[in-house]
Amino acid sequence: MISRRQLLGGGGLLAASLMLAACGGGAGSGLAPSTQAVGSIDINPRPRENVRDGGDLRLPLTGLPNNFNYNQVDGTTTVVGDLSGAVLPFWFIGTADGGVRVNPDYATSVELTSTSPQVVTYTINPKATWSDGKPISWLDFAAYWKSSNGSNTAYQTSGTTGYADISSVTRGVDDRQAVVTFGKTFAEWEGLFNPFFPASLTSSPDAFNTAWRTTIPVSAGPFTLDSIDQGAQTVTLKRDPKWWGTPAKLDRIIYKVVDTSALSDSIANNEIDFFELGSSADLLRRAQNTPGVVVRNAPSRIYNNITINGAPGAILNDRALRRAVVQGVDRAAITRRLIGATVPNAQPDGNHIYVPGLKEYRDNADVMPFDQTAANRELDQLGWVRNGGATRQKNGKPLRLRMILLNAPTNTDVAKSVQNQLAQIGVEVTLQQLPGNEIGPASTTGNFDLSVGGWGTTVTPLSSSFGIFATVVGNNVLQNYGRIYNPEIDALFTQAIAELDDTKRADLGNRIDRLIWEEAHSIPLYARPGAVAVRATLANFGAHGFADIDFINAGYVK
């Protein structure tokens, strides 16, 4: 299970009930909705004995990762998170119901051994070894903690939540046991140290920031790195002969860059074996009518949103102006346009932390509702006025915002909708489409006014969200790419992640969300449907819902 939220250039939050269905028939057969609940998956489950040994699984990328260190600010992306699940240790495995279980390949036990002070003891599987021959030990835990606790800002980490609360990491009964002691209570401790890294990566800022920029030199999983081909734009993983656990069925997993406009043709031409359908009804119809391809469907952890840049010097640093912009965006209309054809009574996502369908979810968008009359009034009061033209001006400067987006049909539809809506209140939006390998760096450096994208959430929603909304100190923005923050939000997050009572913690989370809306930090749009197109002969792979991908048992039916 991933402990930090994942940046998506193409969209994002999880949909518990807003789903696409896999329907047969021709293009005119229509699309029946599905209301699958949390806990469902659709992966063509087969016992191992019915899965053949060998074969390649070919998965698409929008661009090669800018860093393979998931904890480094440029590496915290969905593809790096998924890839890490094949080559690196995870102490806990995410389950279909949104929970977790200990991963026996890496730990014989992970236990909360004390509550005052809070102590978690990790007992490492004695077989667990890094690919360079070094045993996985408590020293890896200690170095990992120091790289992520925020004490050394030279580490360009994407999050310090939880690690900053740890007071010590010490040796247990032997080198194969790590004792993690907290200085203050941290409720979502199961999300820590996932994915896990060797001390060779985390012991120095230089290694942490750069050593895995173009390679994965050390691994410890059922697969290991085979090659990265910059020319062919591929990352190839191969079955690891040193793996001590149940061997993987597949020979290789090949990630290859595919233009989003070519996904349907690529799977039809037997060039890839899987892709996410997202919000596109057209992609769904094409997948349903492609021989040898099926549509699988389960809840998704992804939601689409608009990130707002409120950094010092940015035009939207003005909180009142940001609020007017947010009130000028009709989220319900965008939701209906993007997923209304496939999701009945589609509703926008009204929460930055919890997702529709979870018991903690509340729609808090009433704090900043769509109201173009109020937005126009606020803009007038701020001195942004119409002087006979379509675009407002202030002191001769036009109210013009630059929106970046991945070159993908869904993102383009979202961007054009926002562009048209804001034009109605006199705000001009120019669109800049970027390739997959540029959208991440543009986001992390704040090179935008508005950004179309999204987030993949985790089973530890508060601790994995903190870095997105935390106060920015120096150049390390964590995941707060818009650089909008409020010390009151920090204080409530700190209180919430230490609260062991689930109900009280959810109440605090929703108080935080209402403050995030008030700050006009970002604009959640809708929970993205979780349907995927997948090779019909693939087993134990497809729409995984809230569960982690099982790379060991994935393969082709005999």
N, C-alpha and C positions, 0 to 999 in steps of 0.2 A: 504494500500500500504506500502511496506517495504521501509525503508529509508537507509538501509545499504545493500551492496552487500552480497550475500549468498555464502558461500563456499560449493562446492560439491565435495565429494570424487570421484564421478563417472562421472563428466563431466561438462561442460558447456557453451555458450552465445546465445542470442536469434536469431532465424532464421525467418526473415520476408518473405522470398520467397523460402527457401530451405526446402521443406516439403516432408514427406511421405504421400501417399494416402491410404485410407482404401479401399481395393479391395476385392471382393468376389471371389469365385471359389476355386479350389484346389491348391496344392502346385506348380503346373506347370503353373498357370494362369498368372504369371508375375506380376510386380509391376508398376502400372502407377504413374507417378509423379504428385504432386500438386503444384500450385504456389499461394497458398493462401496469401492474402495481410494482412498487419497490420489491425486489426479491426475485424478479423474473429475469431469465437470460435466454438467449436463442443462439446456440452454438453447435447444433447437430451433435449432441453428446453420444459418444461411442466408447465402449471399453477398449483398453489398449490393445487387446488381442485382435480387435477388428480394425485396427489402424496399421497401415503398412509401414515398414521401416524405409526411410529415405524420402527423397523429394525436396523441392524448394518451395518456400512460401515467399511470394513476391508482393511487397507492400509499397504503396506510393508515398512520396514525400513532396512537399511544395518547394523544398530547398534543402541543401545539406545543412546540418546543424552548425551553428557558429561556435559551439563548445559542447563537448560530451560530458562535462561535469555538471550534473543536474543542479547542484547547489550554487554554481556560479551564475551570476545575474543573466548572462547570455545563454545559459544552458537550460533554464527552467522552462522547458517546452514539452508539449504532449509527446512528440516523437522521441525525445531523449528519455522521457519518463518510461514510455513503453519499451524502448530498446534496452533501458537499464534493467527491466524485469527479466530479460533473457541472459544478461551477462554479469549481474551484480547481486550481492546478497540483499534480501529483504527480511527483516526479523518477523514481520507480520504480513499475512496475505489478506487482501480485501475480499470479503465474501459477498454473495449476491444480495444479501439483505442489508448491506451497508455496514456490516460489522467487520471484525477481524479475527484471525486465529494465528497462533504461533506457527512459524514456518520451520518444520522439523529438519529440513535440509541444513539449516544454519544454527538452530538453537535446540538444545535439549529442554530448556525451560527459559521463559522470561517472566519474572514474577515481581509484583509489588511486595517487597519484603518488609517494608516499614512505612507507616503513614506519618510519624512524627519523630524525626524528620521523614519526608518522603524519600524512600530508597527503592530503586528498581535494580534487580540483579539479573544480568544476562549470562546464562551458562551456554557456552559455545559448543556446537557439535564438534567432537574431537577430530572429525574427518575434514572439517572446513579449512580450506587452504587457498591462498591467492595463487594466481597462475605463475607468479615468479617463484613459487616454492615456499614462501613464508606462510606460517600458520596464521589464521585470523585470531587476533588476541585482544586483550584489554587495551594494549597500546594503540590500536587502531581507533578504539572508542575515545581515548583521551585526546588524540590528535584531532579527530573529527569534531569533538566538542569545542576545542580551542579555536578551530577554524570557523565555527558557526556561532559563537557566543557573543560576538560583537566587540570583544575586548581589543582586538587588533583590526582597525578599519582598513588595513591594506588588503585584507581578504574581501574580495568583491562578492560577498554572499548575497543570495536573494532572500534570506530570512534568518532571523536570530531568535524567533519566538520559541520558547521552551528551553533552548540551549542557554539563553541568558539567565535562566532560573536555576541552572545546575551549579552547585557549589564545588563539586569535586567528582572526578572519575578515577577510581582506584582499582588495584589488583584484588581479585577475590581469593579463593582458595588456591588458585594457580593462575597461570597466564591465560587460561581458557575461560576465565570468568571476569566480567567487568561489573563493578559496583558503582552505580550512578546515584549520587546523593544530591537532592534538590535543596536550595536555600529557602525556597518558598514553594507552596503547593502548585503543581501543574497538572490539571485534570486530564488533558489529552496527550499524556506521555507516550501512548502507543504509536503515535505518529512520528516519533523521533528516530533518527538514525536510519531512515529509509529514503532512498537507497543508501547502501553502506559502501564506504570507500576505504582504500588502504591508506596507511599513514604516509606513504610515499607521495600521495596527492595532497594531503591536508596538513602536512607538517610545516609548510612554508607558503607565504602568500604568492610567491612567484609560481610555484608548482600548482597551487590551487587555481590561479587565474589563467595559466597558459599551458600547462603540461598536457591537458586533455583537449586542447582547442581543435586539433585535427586528428586525434587518434584516441584509442583506449588501450594504453600500454599494459594495464593490469586488470584482470577480471577474476570472477569466481562464480560461475554460473553454468547452466547446462549448455550454453553457447559461449563462444569467445570470438573476438574480432578476427576475421580473415583478411579483409582488405577494405580500403577506402579509395575509390577511383574518382578523382576530381574530374577527369575528362568524361567518363561515362556517367558521372553524377550518381554513384551508387555506394552504399555501405553494405558489405556482405559479412554476415555472421556465420560461423560454422559450428557444428556440434563439437563440444569440447571433450577430447579424449581423457582429460584429467578430472572430469566431473565425477564426484563421489556418490552422487545421488542416482535416482532412476534415470537412465539415459533418455535423451530426447528422441522423438520419432523422426523428426525432420533432419535432413542433412544440413540444410542452409536456410537462413532467413535473409532475403535480399531486399533492402530498401532502395528504391530508385526514384529519382526526381521525375515527376510527371506533371505536365501543365494541367491545371484543374479543368480546362476545357476539353482535355483529351482523355479524361478518366473513363468515360463510357466506352470509347473506342478501344482503349488499352485493355480493358477487361474482356471485351468482345473479341479482340485479336489475340487473346491468350498471352498478354504481356505482363499483366498483374493479376492477382487472385482476390483482391479485396479493395474496397474503398468505402468511405462514409458517405451516405447520401445527404446528410444534413437536412436542410430545409427545402431542397429542390424537388418539386413534383416531377419536373422533366427528367431528372436523373432517375427517379424512382420508376417512372414509366419505361424508360429505356432498359433499366435493369430487369424489370419484369418480363421484357420481351427479348432478352438476350439468351440464346441457347447455352445451357451449361452453367447458368448463373441463377442464384436465388437471392431473394431479399429476406434478411433476418432482422429481427426487431426486439429491442429491450430498452429499458430506461437508460438515459444518457446523463453523464455528469457535466455536460457542457451547456453554457448559456452565452448567447450573443449580447454584446454590449458596445457602448460608445465610451471610450476613455477621453477625458478632458484634461488638457494641459494647463494647469494653473500655476506654473513655476514663476518665480520672480522674473519680470521682464516680458513674460508672455501676455498677450492681450487678454486672456481669460484668467489672469491673476486676480482680476476684480471679481470678488465673490458675487456681488449683485448682478454683474453682467453674466456670469456663469449661470446664475439662477434663472435669469430671463431666457437664456439659451435653452436650458432644460425644459422650461415651461412652454417653449415653442416647438418641442418635439412630441408628436402624437404617437406614443408607443403602441397604443391599441391598433391604430391604423397600420403601422408597420408590421405588427404581429399578424393581423388579418391578411395583409398582402403577402407575407412571406410563407406562412404556414396555414393560412385559413382554408386553402383548398384541400388540405389533408388532415387537419385537426379540427374537429367540431368545436364551436364556441371557444376558439383559441383566445387565451388571455395573456397579456404581457406579464413578465416576471417582475414582481414588485419588491424584491429583496436582494441586497448585495451579498448576503452571507448564507442564508438558507435557501433551499430551492423548492419549487412547487411540489407538493406531495409528501414532503417530510412533515412530521408532527410539529417541528419547531417553526415552520414557515408561517409568516404573516405578510400580507401585502401592505407595505408601509409607504407606497407611492403617493398616498394622500398628502404627505408632507410637501410634495412638489408636483402637483397635478398638472396635466396638460391644460394650458389656459393662455391662448394667444392674446386675448384682451389684456390680461395682467402683464404678459411679457412686453407687449407694445407700450403699455403705460410705464413700466419700469425703464425701458430703453429711452423713452422720452425724458424721464426724470434724470437719467444718467447723462443726458446731453447728446445721445446718439439720435440724430433727427433725420427725417427725410427732407431733402431740399429739392423736391420735385422729381427725384430719381428713385429707382427701385431699391438701391442700397443706402442704408443710413450712413451718416458721416458725423464726425466730431472733430472740430478744429481742422477741417479739410481732409481728414483721414477716413477712408472708407472702412466700414465694419465688415472686414473680410477675414474668413477663417480657412485654414488649409487642413483638409481631411485626408489622412493617409489610409490606404487599404490594400490588402492582398488582392492581386488580380484574379478574382474568382466571381462567378455569377451571383452567388448569394450576397457577397459583400458589396458588389456593385449595386444590387437592388436596394440594399439597406442604405448605402451612401446616397444614392439618388433620391430616395424617399426623404432622408434628413435634409438634403440639399434643397428640395422643393418646399418642404415645410418651413425651414428657416428663412427661405426667400420671402415667404408670406409675411414675416415680421421685419423684413428689411435687412436680414443678415445674409451676406453673400458667402457661399461655401464653394471653394475650389477643390477638386478631387485630384489626388495624386496616387496612382496605382503603383505598387512596388512588388518586385519579385519576392519569393518566399525567404531568401537568405538576407533580405534587407529590411523586412518589416520588423523583425525582432530588434536589431540595433537601433532603428529609428525610434522604436517605442522606448527602449531603455535609456536612450540619450535625450529624450524629450523633443525630438525633431518633428513636431506636429502641433496643431491646435486641437484637432479632434482625430480620433483613431477608431476605425471599425475593427472589431476583433472579438475576443471573448476569453473565457476562463474555463478550465477544467477543474472541478472541485474535488474535495477529498472527504474521507470519513471523519476527519477532525476539522470541522468547518471554521471554528473560531481561531484556533492557532494557525491554521493554514491561510487564513484571511488577513491576519494582523499586518503582515508585511506590505499588503496592498494599500493600507490606509494609515500606516504608522508615520510619525514625524520623521522627516528627512534630515539626516545629520551629515553635513559635508557632501561628498560626491556619491556616497553609497545610498542609493534610493531604495534598496531592497526590491520590492515589486511595486512601489508606489510611483509608477512611471509618470503620472500626471502631477506629482509633487504637491498634492493638496492634502492638508492635514489639520488636525485640531487636537491640542493636548487633552481635552476632555475625552476624545475618542480613545487616545492612548490609555488613559486612566481606566476607562470602562473595560477595554480589552484586557488589561492587566488584572482587573478584578474578576472578569468573566472566566478567563482561562485557569484561575485558581479556585473556581467554585465547583465543588464536587457534586452538588445537587443538580440533577439534569434540568429540572423545571426552572430553578433560579438562574441557571446558566443560560437557558434559552431566553428567558426574560431579559437578561442583560444583553444578549446578542441582538435582540430586537430593539432595545434602546439604542445600541450602537448604530444599528441600521438607520434608524430615524435621524440620527445626527449626521450620518453619511449623506442621506438625502438632503438635509438642510445645507450641507457644505457644497452641494452640486458637484460631488467628487467625480461621478461617472453616471452613465445612464444604462441600467439593465434593460434589455429589450424583450427577449423571450427565451424560454427553455428550448433548446434545439432538439428536434426529434432524433431518436437513436437508431434509426434504420441504417443498415449497411447492405451493400452488394457484395456477394461472396461466391467463390467457386463452389458449385453444388457438391463436389466430391470432398470438400474439406470437412474434417470432423474436429470437434472440440475447439472450434474457432468461429468467430462471427460477431454477434451483438452480445457483448459481455456484461452489459448493464453496469452495476456497481462493483462487480467482481474484477479482480486482477486477471490478466491474461495468463492462461496456463500454457506456457511454451513447451513444456515437457511432453504433454499428451496431444498437442495439436499435430495434425497430419492428414493424410489422405486415406479415405476408406478403401479397404482391400477389395 
